[in-house]
Amino acid sequence: MSLEIVGWIGAIFLACCGMPQALQSWKEGHSNGLSWGLILLWLFGEIFTLAYVIPTGNLPLIFNYIFNIIVILVMLRYKIWPRKT
């Protein structure tokens, strides 16, 4: 197995870490259990690290950071605009 495949496997697993929480936020219509600190620090950490990694062309990491930003934006959406029940 090449080292790049190992990188892709790790990136996919890391990218999926936030999915259960994003799905829960979507199903429940809110992200009340998540602190603003967690969401904002995670989001800015992903954005800045993505900016650092893009010039390297490391596709597994670029995929991971972009996917995580999307997941965080789902949580942020339900934190700012919870669904009315």
BAGURO-965703 format. One line per 2 residues: number of its first residue (from 1); for each residue y, x, z of N, C-alpha, C, O, CB. Coordinates in Angstrom, 2 decimals. Glycine has a CB too. Layout:
<atoms>
NUM> Y X Z Y X Z Y X Z Y X Z Y X Z  ...
</atoms>
This chain:
<atoms>
1> -1.17 0.87 0.00 0.00 0.00 0.00 1.24 0.91 0.00 1.36 1.83 0.82 0.00 -0.99 1.25  2.13 0.64 -0.92 3.32 1.48 -1.01 4.29 1.15 0.13 4.26 0.07 0.71 4.02 1.30 -2.38
3> 5.14 2.11 0.40 6.12 1.93 1.48 7.09 0.79 1.17 7.55 0.11 2.09 6.89 3.22 1.70  7.40 0.58 -0.10 8.30 -0.52 -0.46 7.69 -1.88 -0.14 8.39 -2.79 0.29 8.66 -0.45 -1.94
5> 6.38 -2.02 -0.33 5.71 -3.28 0.01 5.81 -3.52 1.51 6.06 -4.65 1.95 4.21 -3.25 -0.43  5.61 -2.46 2.29 5.75 -2.59 3.75 7.17 -3.04 4.10 7.35 -3.89 4.97 5.42 -1.23 4.45
7> 8.16 -2.48 3.42 9.55 -2.89 3.64 9.78 -4.35 3.31 10.47 -5.05 4.05 10.48 -2.03 2.81  9.21 -4.81 2.20 9.36 -6.22 1.82 8.69 -7.14 2.84 9.25 -8.17 3.21 8.76 -6.47 0.43
9> 7.51 -6.77 3.30 6.81 -7.59 4.30 7.65 -7.68 5.57 7.82 -8.77 6.13 5.41 -7.00 4.62  8.16 -6.55 6.03 9.01 -6.56 7.23 10.27 -7.38 7.02 10.66 -8.13 7.91 9.38 -5.15 7.62
11> 10.90 -7.24 5.86 12.13 -7.99 5.58 11.87 -9.49 5.57 12.69 -10.26 6.06 12.73 -7.55 4.25  10.76 -9.90 5.01 10.42 -11.33 4.95 10.18 -11.87 6.36 10.68 -12.95 6.72 9.17 -11.57 4.06
13> 9.42 -11.12 7.16 9.19 -11.57 8.55 10.50 -11.66 9.32 10.74 -12.64 10.02 8.23 -10.62 9.27  11.36 -10.65 9.21 12.64 -10.68 9.92 13.54 -11.80 9.41 14.25 -12.44 10.18 13.35 -9.33 9.79
15> 13.51 -12.02 8.11 14.34 -13.09 7.54 13.91 -14.46 8.06 14.73 -15.36 8.21 14.27 -13.06 6.01  12.64 -14.60 8.33 12.11 -15.90 8.78 12.30 -16.15 10.27 12.05 -17.26 10.74 10.64 -15.98 8.45
17> 12.74 -15.15 11.02 12.89 -15.31 12.47 13.82 -16.46 12.85 13.55 -17.18 13.81 13.40 -14.03 13.08  14.89 -16.64 12.12 15.85 -17.68 12.45 15.50 -19.05 11.89 16.12 -20.05 12.25 17.19 -17.29 11.95
19> 14.50 -19.11 11.01 14.15 -20.38 10.37 13.77 -21.48 11.36 14.24 -22.61 11.21 13.01 -20.17 9.42  12.94 -21.22 12.38 12.60 -22.31 13.31 13.83 -22.93 13.97 13.90 -24.14 14.14 11.65 -21.80 14.39
21> 14.80 -22.09 14.34 16.01 -22.63 14.97 16.86 -23.40 13.97 17.40 -24.45 14.31 16.84 -21.50 15.58  16.98 -22.89 12.74 17.74 -23.61 11.72 17.10 -24.95 11.42 17.80 -25.95 11.26 17.84 -22.77 10.43
23> 15.78 -24.99 11.33 15.08 -26.26 11.09 15.27 -27.22 12.26 15.46 -28.42 12.05 13.58 -26.01 10.86  15.22 -26.70 13.47 15.44 -27.56 14.64 16.86 -28.12 14.63 17.07 -29.30 14.91 15.18 -26.79 15.95
25> 17.84 -27.29 14.31 19.23 -27.75 14.22 19.36 -28.84 13.17 20.04 -29.84 13.38 20.19 -26.58 13.91  18.72 -28.65 12.03 18.76 -29.63 10.95 18.10 -30.94 11.37 18.65 -32.02 11.14 18.08 -29.07 9.69
27> 16.91 -30.85 11.99 16.19 -32.05 12.41 16.95 -32.82 13.49 17.05 -34.05 13.42 14.80 -31.68 12.93  17.48 -32.10 14.48 18.17 -32.75 15.59 19.61 -33.10 15.26 20.22 -33.95 15.91 18.14 -31.87 16.80
29> 20.16 -32.45 14.24 21.52 -32.75 13.82 22.59 -32.06 14.65 23.76 -32.41 14.56 21.74 -34.21 13.87  22.19 -31.07 15.45 23.16 -30.32 16.25 22.58 -28.96 16.61 21.37 -28.73 16.51 23.56 -31.10 17.52
31> 23.46 -28.07 17.04 23.06 -26.75 17.53 23.61 -26.55 18.94 24.09 -25.47 19.29 23.57 -25.62 16.58  23.55 -27.60 19.73 24.15 -27.57 21.06 23.58 -26.48 21.96 24.30 -25.94 22.80 23.99 -28.89 21.73
33> 22.31 -26.15 21.81 21.69 -25.17 22.68 22.05 -23.73 22.36 21.70 -22.82 23.11 20.23 -25.33 22.63  22.75 -23.52 21.28 23.10 -22.15 20.87 24.54 -21.85 21.28 25.44 -22.66 21.07 22.93 -21.97 19.35
35> 24.73 -20.67 21.86 26.08 -20.31 22.27 26.88 -19.82 21.07 26.33 -19.32 20.09 26.04 -19.22 23.37  28.19 -19.98 21.17 29.08 -19.49 20.12 28.94 -17.98 19.99 28.99 -17.44 18.88 30.54 -19.87 20.43
37> 28.77 -17.30 21.12 28.62 -15.85 21.08 27.45 -15.40 20.25 27.57 -14.49 19.43 28.48 -15.31 22.47  26.31 -16.04 20.45 25.11 -15.70 19.67 25.35 -15.91 18.18 25.09 -15.02 17.37 23.91 -16.54 20.12
39> 25.84 -17.08 17.84 26.03 -17.41 16.42 27.03 -16.46 15.76 26.75 -15.91 14.69 26.51 -18.86 16.27  28.17 -16.25 16.38 29.21 -15.43 15.75 28.85 -13.95 15.72 29.09 -13.29 14.71 30.53 -15.62 16.48
41> 28.29 -13.42 16.81 27.89 -12.02 16.81 26.78 -11.77 15.79 26.80 -10.76 15.08 27.43 -11.60 18.21  25.83 -12.67 15.71 24.73 -12.54 14.74 25.29 -12.60 13.33 24.93 -11.78 12.49 23.67 -13.66 14.96
43> 26.17 -13.56 13.06 26.74 -13.72 11.72 27.53 -12.47 11.30 27.31 -11.93 10.22 27.65 -14.96 11.68  28.45 -12.02 12.16 29.25 -10.86 11.80 28.41 -9.59 11.71 28.68 -8.71 10.89 30.38 -10.66 12.80
45> 27.38 -9.47 12.56 26.47 -8.34 12.47 25.76 -8.30 11.13 25.63 -7.24 10.52 25.46 -8.39 13.60  25.30 -9.46 10.68 24.62 -9.54 9.38 25.58 -9.23 8.24 25.21 -8.50 7.31 24.00 -10.94 9.17
47> 26.79 -9.76 8.29 27.76 -9.54 7.21 28.13 -8.06 7.10 28.11 -7.50 6.00 29.04 -10.39 7.45  28.44 -7.43 8.22 28.84 -6.03 8.18 27.68 -5.12 7.80 27.87 -4.14 7.06 29.40 -5.61 9.54
49> 26.48 -5.43 8.28 25.33 -4.60 7.92 24.99 -4.80 6.44 24.59 -3.85 5.77 24.11 -4.94 8.80  25.15 -6.00 5.93 24.93 -6.23 4.50 25.91 -5.41 3.68 25.52 -4.81 2.68 25.07 -7.73 4.16
51> 27.16 -5.39 4.09 28.17 -4.59 3.38 27.79 -3.11 3.40 28.06 -2.39 2.43 29.56 -4.79 4.00  27.19 -2.65 4.47 26.76 -1.26 4.58 25.56 -0.97 3.69 25.46 0.11 3.10 26.43 -0.93 6.04
53> 24.64 -1.93 3.59 23.37 -1.71 2.89 23.49 -1.92 1.37 22.77 -1.27 0.62 22.30 -2.65 3.44  24.38 -2.78 0.91 24.48 -3.07 -0.52 24.61 -1.81 -1.37 23.90 -1.69 -2.37 25.67 -3.96 -0.78
55> 25.47 -0.85 -1.02 25.57 0.35 -1.87 24.28 1.17 -1.97 24.10 1.92 -2.92 26.66 1.24 -1.34  23.37 1.02 -1.00 22.11 1.77 -1.04 21.14 1.17 -2.04 20.22 1.85 -2.51 21.46 1.81 0.34
57> 21.34 -0.12 -2.37 20.43 -0.79 -3.30 19.08 -1.10 -2.68 18.12 -1.36 -3.41 20.23 0.06 -4.51  18.97 -1.09 -1.36 17.71 -1.37 -0.68 17.46 -2.88 -0.72 17.95 -3.62 0.14 17.74 -0.85 0.79
59> 16.69 -3.33 -1.70 16.50 -4.76 -1.94 15.85 -5.51 -0.77 16.28 -6.63 -0.47 15.67 -4.96 -3.16  14.83 -4.95 -0.10 14.28 -5.70 1.05 15.32 -5.99 2.12 15.37 -7.09 2.66 13.12 -4.93 1.66
61> 16.15 -5.01 2.43 17.17 -5.22 3.46 18.26 -6.18 2.97 18.73 -7.02 3.73 17.80 -3.89 3.87  18.67 -6.04 1.72 19.68 -6.94 1.16 19.18 -8.38 1.21 19.93 -9.28 1.61 20.02 -6.55 -0.29
63> 17.92 -8.60 0.82 17.31 -9.94 0.90 17.35 -10.45 2.34 17.75 -11.58 2.59 15.85 -9.91 0.37  16.92 -9.60 3.28 16.86 -9.99 4.68 18.23 -10.44 5.19 18.35 -11.49 5.81 16.34 -8.84 5.53
65> 19.26 -9.64 4.92 20.59 -9.96 5.45 21.18 -11.21 4.78 21.79 -12.03 5.46 21.54 -8.78 5.25  21.00 -11.37 3.48 21.50 -12.57 2.81 20.79 -13.81 3.32 21.43 -14.83 3.59 21.32 -12.45 1.28
67> 19.47 -13.73 3.46 18.71 -14.88 3.95 19.13 -15.25 5.36 19.29 -16.43 5.68 17.20 -14.60 3.90  19.32 -14.23 6.22 19.75 -14.50 7.59 21.14 -15.12 7.63 21.39 -15.99 8.46 19.74 -13.21 8.40
69> 22.04 -14.70 6.76 23.37 -15.30 6.71 23.27 -16.78 6.37 23.97 -17.60 6.96 24.26 -14.57 5.68  22.41 -17.13 5.43 22.21 -18.53 5.06 21.68 -19.32 6.26 22.16 -20.42 6.55 21.25 -18.66 3.86
71> 20.68 -18.76 6.94 20.10 -19.43 8.11 21.16 -19.64 9.20 21.24 -20.71 9.80 18.91 -18.61 8.67  21.96 -18.61 9.45 23.01 -18.72 10.47 24.04 -19.76 10.07 24.54 -20.50 10.92 23.68 -17.35 10.69
73> 24.38 -19.83 8.78 25.34 -20.83 8.33 24.84 -22.25 8.55 25.64 -23.15 8.82 25.66 -20.62 6.86  23.52 -22.47 8.44 22.96 -23.79 8.75 23.21 -24.12 10.23 23.65 -25.21 10.56 21.43 -23.84 8.43
75> 22.91 -23.15 11.09 23.12 -23.38 12.53 24.60 -23.59 12.83 24.96 -24.45 13.64 22.58 -22.19 13.34  25.46 -22.81 12.19 26.90 -22.92 12.40 27.41 -24.27 11.93 28.27 -24.87 12.58 27.63 -21.80 11.66
77> 26.89 -24.75 10.82 27.30 -26.06 10.30 27.05 -27.15 11.35 27.91 -28.00 11.59 26.54 -26.40 9.00  25.85 -27.11 11.96 25.52 -28.14 12.96 26.16 -27.88 14.30 26.21 -28.78 15.15 24.03 -28.23 13.12
79> 26.65 -26.68 14.52 27.41 -26.39 15.75 28.83 -26.96 15.60 29.37 -27.54 16.55 27.46 -24.85 16.03  29.42 -26.80 14.43 30.78 -27.28 14.19 30.80 -28.79 13.92 31.63 -29.52 14.48 31.42 -26.53 13.01
81> 29.90 -29.25 13.07 29.87 -30.67 12.67 28.50 -31.26 12.97 27.69 -31.41 12.06 30.19 -30.82 11.17  28.24 -31.61 14.24 26.95 -32.25 14.54 26.85 -33.59 13.82 27.84 -34.29 13.61 26.77 -32.44 16.06
83> 25.62 -33.92 13.45 25.37 -35.19 12.78 25.55 -36.33 13.78 25.09 -36.24 14.92 23.94 -35.22 12.16  26.18 -37.35 13.36 26.37 -38.53 14.21 25.06 -39.33 14.24 24.46 -39.60 13.20 27.57 -39.43 13.69
85> 24.63 -39.68 15.45 23.39 -40.46 15.56 23.63 -41.87 15.98 22.68 -42.64 16.12 22.44 -39.81 16.52
</atoms>
